[in-house]
């Protein structure tokens, strides 16, 4: 009996030693379950957050991908219409003959449609070459995503200089030019140039004095430039942006519009044409108005002059100032912007949202028959953002007459096809008109012959300001000559 009991005790002890779990009190079991639930809840929250984060990242990535694709599709719309204009530069309706927008499918390389672009084309205004293209790209997988690009294309005109000439030029002290200057001859520049001054000549014989050859662009502002072939000094006090010579010559003949074509445009149903004024008249006085109309008067007589005022060494010298006119005829500005006068004309006044080209010329084109334009009073824009543009093209000269405003401003492009832009010499016998104060040209000047509004004896305009109007480059006046028939991109922006 005793032995069996010992064995039973030993067996129970072995069971406990080998790992039989002791009984847990009920309170400890509840704590473990609660802790497990906390850990499970936290794990679910973390996993849910990670899944949500991955979903958001995936959504953002997909949106970014679709956004970039929409931008590329919009770009393809711009490229497409550039190609279209290269084949038909006057079609601004996508070959449909109707108003836009114009929607095109965008296909991937396998020919599947993945999106589309919608084009809005804004054609040039009268006389401008600026075309505005707005292209909106969308993707089929995410129609809510779209990108819009606005591009301006234009054909540059020859009006890229503040001043350009085929002849030798001299700019005296008191001249300040804002814009580039070029001459196919040499240039003596004694004022201040804010932009580059260039010449097609490496050196030349300055006609204003004797001596050795001088640089193609030189100055006599102290200290006077050395003569050719010495080293060219840096003269930032005169040439604010430097000087360049020799450079390729400008095709001046190409700058000048074909005047015979201008006459045809003036005589067309949407132009304006005025024939010769008659034997008893001297031409026409044209008054520009800012209400959509202009006035034309026949000039009956010009201002007289004394013998002491008379100058004999200048061809066509005269006062070039209107004395009496006949009554005015009033006309609306022509639709095509071309106003052609087959006689000498005097221009004054102000325009508002008008783009016009005024021509004075007569045929047959012989030296004795060529016509000039004279400006003695302000010719002004109302808007200086490209809405107003005037070009004045004379077969012979662009004159400023004797009785001209003391502070004269001319807004526009001045072109003297076979003469010069300037003022005749009015000496002391013409007092008080021999001395004028300030002459400002806001636009550009193209002069075949030698330009000038002042003389070395300090007569003429004391101060001459030539300010380049950059609007003329891509939005020139009607029928102004262009440098190319191909469009160039002048601005690129995304529309938000």
C-alpha positions in Angstrom: 0.0 0.0 0.0 2.6 2.3 0.9 4.7 1.7 -2.2 1.8 2.3 -4.6 1.0 5.7 -3.0 4.6 6.8 -3.4 4.4 5.9 -7.1 1.2 7.8 -7.6 2.7 10.9 -6.0 5.8 10.6 -8.2 3.7 10.2 -11.3 1.7 13.4 -10.6 4.9 15.3 -9.9 6.3 14.2 -13.2 3.2 15.4 -15.0 3.6 18.8 -13.5 7.3 18.9 -14.2 6.8 18.0 -17.9 4.6 21.1 -18.6 1.0 20.7 -17.5 -0.4 24.3 -17.4 -1.4 25.5 -14.1 -4.9 26.8 -13.8 -5.3 30.6 -14.5 -7.5 32.7 -12.5 -10.5 34.2 -14.4 -9.4 37.9 -14.0 -6.1 37.2 -15.9 -8.0 35.6 -18.8 -10.0 38.8 -19.4 -6.9 41.1 -19.5 -5.3 39.0 -22.3 -8.4 39.1 -24.4 -8.7 42.9 -24.1 -5.1 43.4 -25.0 -5.5 41.2 -28.0 -8.4 43.3 -29.2 -6.4 46.5 -28.8 -3.6 45.1 -30.8 -6.0 43.9 -33.5 -7.8 47.2 -33.7 -4.5 49.1 -34.0 -3.3 46.7 -36.7 -6.6 47.2 -38.6 -6.3 51.0 -38.4 -2.6 50.9 -39.6 -3.3 48.5 -42.4 -6.4 50.6 -43.5 -4.2 53.7 -43.4 -1.5 52.1 -45.5 -4.0 50.8 -48.0 -5.7 54.3 -48.2 -2.2 55.9 -48.6 -1.3 53.6 -51.4 -4.7 54.3 -53.0 -4.1 58.0 -52.7 -0.6 57.7 -54.1 -1.9 55.6 -57.0 -4.7 58.1 -57.7 -2.2 61.0 -57.6 0.2 59.1 -59.9 -2.6 58.3 -62.3 -3.8 62.0 -62.2 -0.2 63.2 -62.8 0.2 60.8 -65.7 -3.1 61.8 -67.2 -2.3 65.5 -66.5 1.0 65.2 -68.4 -0.6 63.3 -71.2 -3.3 66.0 -71.5 -0.6 68.6 -71.8 1.2 66.6 -74.5 -2.1 66.2 -76.4 -2.6 70.0 -76.2 0.9 70.5 -77.5 0.1 68.2 -80.4 -2.8 70.4 -81.2 -0.5 73.4 -81.5 1.9 71.4 -83.7 -0.9 70.2 -85.9 -2.1 73.8 -86.6 1.4 75.1 -87.2 1.6 72.4 -89.9 -1.8 73.4 -91.2 -0.7 77.1 -91.5 2.5 76.0 -93.3 0.3 74.6 -96.0 -2.4 77.3 -96.0 -1.3 80.5 -94.1 -4.7 82.2 -94.6 -6.9 79.4 -93.3 -8.0 80.1 -89.7 -11.0 77.7 -89.7 -9.2 74.4 -89.9 -10.3 73.8 -93.4 -14.0 73.7 -92.4 -15.2 77.1 -93.5 -17.1 77.4 -90.2 -16.5 78.7 -86.7 -14.7 76.5 -84.1 -13.8 75.0 -81.8 -12.3 72.3 -83.9 -12.0 68.9 -82.1 -9.5 66.2 -83.3 -9.0 62.6 -81.9 -5.5 61.8 -80.6 -4.3 58.3 -81.4 -1.5 56.3 -79.9 1.1 54.5 -82.0 -1.2 51.5 -82.4 -4.0 53.7 -83.7 -6.1 53.6 -80.5 -7.8 56.8 -79.4 -6.5 57.9 -76.1 -7.8 61.5 -76.0 -8.5 64.5 -78.1 -7.6 68.2 -78.5 -9.9 71.1 -79.1 -8.7 74.1 -81.0 -9.8 77.7 -80.8 -8.2 79.9 -83.5 -8.2 83.7 -83.3 -7.2 85.1 -86.7 -5.0 88.3 -87.1 -6.7 91.7 -87.0 -6.5 93.9 -90.1 -2.8 94.5 -90.9 -1.5 92.2 -88.2 0.1 88.8 -88.7 -0.4 87.6 -85.1 -2.5 84.4 -84.9 -3.6 83.1 -81.5 -4.1 79.3 -81.1 -5.6 77.9 -77.9 -5.4 74.1 -77.7 -7.1 72.1 -74.9 -6.0 68.5 -74.4 -8.1 65.8 -72.6 -7.6 62.0 -72.0 -10.4 59.4 -72.4 -9.5 57.6 -69.2 -10.0 60.6 -67.0 -12.2 63.2 -68.7 -12.0 65.5 -65.7 -8.4 66.3 -66.4 -7.6 68.9 -69.1 -4.7 71.2 -70.0 -4.9 74.3 -72.2 -2.0 76.0 -74.0 -2.2 79.4 -75.7 0.4 80.2 -78.4 0.9 83.3 -80.5 2.3 82.9 -84.0 3.4 85.7 -86.3 5.3 86.6 -89.5 8.0 89.1 -88.6 8.0 92.3 -90.7 11.0 94.4 -91.9 10.2 96.9 -89.1 12.8 95.4 -86.8 14.9 98.6 -86.7 14.2 102.0 -85.2 16.1 103.4 -88.1 17.3 101.8 -91.4 18.8 103.3 -94.5 20.6 102.6 -97.7 22.9 105.6 -97.4 25.5 107.1 -95.2 24.0 108.6 -92.0 24.9 111.2 -89.5 23.2 111.5 -86.1 24.1 114.7 -84.4 24.4 115.6 -80.7 21.0 115.8 -79.1 19.8 112.6 -80.8 18.7 109.7 -78.6 17.5 106.5 -80.2 15.6 103.7 -78.5 15.9 100.7 -80.8 18.5 99.3 -83.2 20.0 101.4 -86.1 21.4 100.1 -89.4 22.8 101.6 -92.5 24.2 100.0 -95.7 26.5 103.0 -95.7 28.6 104.3 -92.9 27.3 105.9 -89.7 28.6 108.8 -87.8 26.8 108.8 -84.4 27.3 111.7 -82.0 24.2 111.2 -79.8 23.3 108.3 -77.6 22.1 104.9 -78.8 20.3 102.6 -76.4 20.5 99.7 -78.8 23.0 98.3 -81.3 24.2 100.5 -84.1 25.4 98.6 -87.2 26.7 99.2 -90.7 27.4 97.1 -93.7 30.7 99.0 -94.1 33.9 98.1 -92.4 35.3 101.5 -93.2 34.2 104.5 -95.4 35.1 108.0 -96.4 32.8 110.2 -94.3 31.4 112.9 -96.7 31.1 115.5 -93.9 34.9 116.0 -93.8 38.2 115.1 -95.5 40.8 112.9 -94.1 41.5 109.2 -93.6 38.9 106.4 -93.8 36.9 106.0 -90.6 35.1 103.0 -89.0 31.8 101.9 -90.5 30.3 103.1 -87.2 32.2 105.9 -85.5 31.7 108.9 -83.3 33.3 112.4 -83.0 32.1 112.9 -79.4 35.3 113.6 -77.5 37.6 111.8 -77.6 37.0 111.3 -81.3 37.4 107.7 -82.5 40.8 106.9 -84.1 40.7 106.2 -87.8 40.7 102.9 -89.6 42.5 100.4 -89.2 43.3 101.2 -85.6 41.6 99.2 -82.8 37.9 100.1 -82.2 37.5 101.6 -78.7 34.6 100.8 -76.4 32.4 103.8 -76.2 29.6 103.1 -73.8 28.9 106.8 -73.4 27.7 106.8 -77.0 26.9 103.2 -77.9 25.0 101.9 -74.9 24.6 98.4 -76.4 27.7 98.5 -78.6 28.3 98.8 -82.4 28.7 96.2 -85.0 30.4 96.4 -88.4 30.7 95.1 -91.0 27.4 93.2 -91.0 25.3 91.9 -94.0 23.5 94.6 -95.9 19.8 95.0 -95.5 17.8 94.5 -98.7 16.3 98.0 -98.6 14.4 97.5 -101.8 12.6 94.6 -100.0 11.7 96.9 -97.2 9.8 99.2 -99.5 6.3 98.0 -100.3 5.3 97.7 -103.9 3.6 101.0 -104.4 1.8 99.9 -107.6 0.1 97.2 -105.7 -0.8 99.7 -103.0 -2.6 101.8 -105.7 -4.6 98.7 -106.7 -5.5 98.1 -103.1 -6.5 101.7 -102.6 -8.7 101.6 -105.7 -10.4 98.4 -104.6 -13.9 98.4 -103.2 -12.6 98.2 -99.6 -9.8 100.7 -100.0 -9.5 104.5 -100.4 -8.1 106.2 -103.5 -7.7 109.9 -104.4 -6.4 111.0 -107.8 -4.4 114.1 -108.6 -5.7 117.3 -106.9 -5.5 119.4 -110.1 -3.4 122.1 -111.6 -4.6 124.9 -109.2 -3.9 122.8 -106.1 -0.8 121.5 -104.3 -2.1 118.2 -103.1 -4.2 117.2 -100.1 -4.4 117.8 -96.4 -5.4 114.7 -94.5 -6.8 115.1 -91.0 -7.1 111.8 -89.0 -9.9 111.5 -86.5 -10.5 109.2 -83.6 -14.2 108.6 -84.4 -13.7 106.2 -87.4 -13.5 109.0 -90.0 -10.9 111.1 -91.7 -11.1 114.4 -93.6 -9.5 115.3 -96.9 -9.0 118.9 -98.1 -7.5 120.1 -101.3 -4.5 122.5 -100.6 -5.0 125.8 -102.5 -1.8 127.5 -101.4 1.4 127.1 -99.4 3.0 129.5 -96.9 5.2 132.1 -98.6 8.8 132.9 -97.7 11.2 135.9 -97.9 14.2 135.9 -100.1 16.5 135.8 -97.1 14.8 132.5 -96.1 15.3 130.9 -99.5 17.8 128.0 -99.9 19.0 127.1 -103.3 21.2 124.1 -102.7 18.4 121.6 -101.7 16.2 120.0 -104.4 12.5 120.7 -103.9 13.2 123.2 -101.1 10.1 125.1 -100.0 8.1 125.9 -96.9 6.1 122.7 -97.3 3.5 124.3 -95.0 -0.2 124.7 -95.8 -1.6 128.2 -96.2 -5.2 127.7 -97.5 -7.4 124.7 -98.2 -10.7 124.0 -99.7 -13.7 122.6 -97.7 -13.3 119.1 -96.2 -14.7 115.8 -97.5 -15.3 113.2 -94.8 -14.7 109.5 -95.3 -14.7 106.4 -93.1 -11.4 104.6 -92.7 -11.1 101.9 -95.5 -11.8 98.3 -94.6 -8.4 97.1 -95.9 -6.6 100.0 -94.2 -4.9 101.3 -97.4 -5.3 105.0 -98.3 -3.7 106.0 -101.6 -3.2 109.6 -102.8 -1.8 110.3 -106.2 -0.4 113.6 -105.1 1.6 115.3 -102.3 -0.1 115.1 -98.9 0.0 116.7 -95.5 -1.0 114.6 -92.5 -2.1 115.5 -89.0 -4.5 114.2 -86.3 -5.1 111.2 -84.1 -6.5 107.7 -84.6 -8.2 105.4 -82.1 -8.1 101.6 -82.8 -7.2 102.1 -86.4 -4.6 100.3 -88.5 -3.8 102.2 -91.7 -1.2 102.7 -94.4 -1.1 106.1 -96.1 0.7 106.3 -99.5 1.7 109.3 -101.6 2.8 108.3 -105.1 2.2 109.1 -108.8 2.7 107.2 -112.0 4.6 107.0 -114.2 7.4 106.8 -111.6 9.9 109.5 -112.8 12.0 111.7 -110.5 10.1 114.9 -111.4 6.7 113.2 -110.8 7.4 111.6 -107.4 5.2 112.6 -104.4 6.0 113.4 -100.8 4.4 113.4 -97.4 4.7 116.3 -95.0 4.0 116.3 -91.3 3.9 119.7 -89.5 1.5 118.8 -86.7 1.2 115.9 -84.3 0.2 112.5 -85.7 -0.9 110.5 -82.7 -2.2 107.1 -81.4 -4.8 106.8 -78.7 -3.6 103.3 -77.8 0.0 102.3 -77.5 -0.6 98.5 -77.2 -0.7 97.7 -80.9 -4.3 98.5 -81.5 -3.3 101.7 -83.3 -0.7 101.5 -86.2 0.1 104.0 -88.9 2.5 103.7 -91.8 3.3 106.6 -94.1 5.0 105.7 -97.3 6.2 108.4 -99.6 7.4 107.7 -103.1 9.9 110.6 -102.6 10.4 112.4 -99.2 8.9 112.4 -95.8 9.2 116.1 -94.9 8.8 118.3 -91.8 7.9 121.7 -93.1 9.1 125.2 -92.1 6.0 126.1 -90.0 6.0 123.0 -87.9 5.1 122.5 -84.2 7.8 123.4 -81.7 7.3 120.1 -79.9 6.4 117.7 -82.7 5.4 114.0 -82.1 4.8 111.5 -84.9 3.5 108.0 -84.1 4.0 105.5 -86.9 6.4 104.0 -89.4 7.9 106.5 -91.9 9.2 105.2 -95.2 10.8 107.4 -97.9 11.0 105.0 -100.9 13.4 107.0 -103.1 14.0 110.1 -101.1 14.8 110.9 -97.5 13.1 111.5 -94.1 13.9 114.9 -92.7 13.5 118.6 -92.7 14.8 121.1 -95.3 17.3 123.8 -94.2 15.6 126.9 -92.8 18.3 129.5 -91.9 18.2 132.7 -89.8 16.1 134.4 -92.6 13.3 132.0 -91.7 13.2 133.0 -88.0 11.5 132.0 -85.7 11.0 128.7 -87.5 14.7 128.0 -88.0 14.9 126.8 -84.4 12.6 124.1 -83.1 12.6 122.4 -79.8 11.9 118.6 -79.7 11.1 116.1 -82.5 9.9 112.6 -81.4 9.2 109.7 -83.7 7.5 106.7 -82.0 7.7 103.9 -84.5 10.5 103.4 -87.1 12.2 105.3 -89.9 13.2 103.9 -93.3 15.1 106.5 -95.4 16.7 105.8 -98.7 18.6 109.0 -98.7 20.3 110.8 -95.8 18.0 111.4 -92.9 18.0 114.5 -90.7 15.9 117.0 -88.7 18.8 119.3 -87.7 21.9 120.9 -89.1 25.4 121.6 -87.9 24.7 125.3 -87.4 22.2 124.3 -84.7 19.1 125.0 -86.8 16.2 122.5 -86.9 15.1 120.5 -83.9 17.4 120.7 -81.0 16.4 117.3 -79.6 15.5 114.3 -81.7 14.1 111.2 -80.1 13.5 108.1 -82.1 11.6 105.4 -80.1 11.2 102.0 -81.6 7.6 100.6 -81.5 8.1 96.9 -81.1 4.4 96.3 -82.1 5.5 96.9 -85.7 7.6 93.8 -85.8 4.8 91.2 -85.7 1.7 93.4 -86.1 2.8 95.8 -88.8 0.6 98.2 -90.7 -1.5 96.9 -93.6 0.5 95.6 -96.5 3.8 96.3 -94.8 6.6 94.1 -96.2 7.5 90.9 -94.3 10.8 89.1 -93.8 9.3 85.6 -94.3 6.1 83.9 -95.3 6.4 81.4 -92.4 5.0 81.8 -88.9 7.2 82.0 -85.9 6.3 81.4 -82.3 6.4 84.7 -80.3 4.7 83.5 -77.1 3.8 80.2 -75.4 1.9 79.9 -72.1 -0.4 77.6 -70.3 -3.9 78.9 -69.5 -5.1 78.0 -66.0 
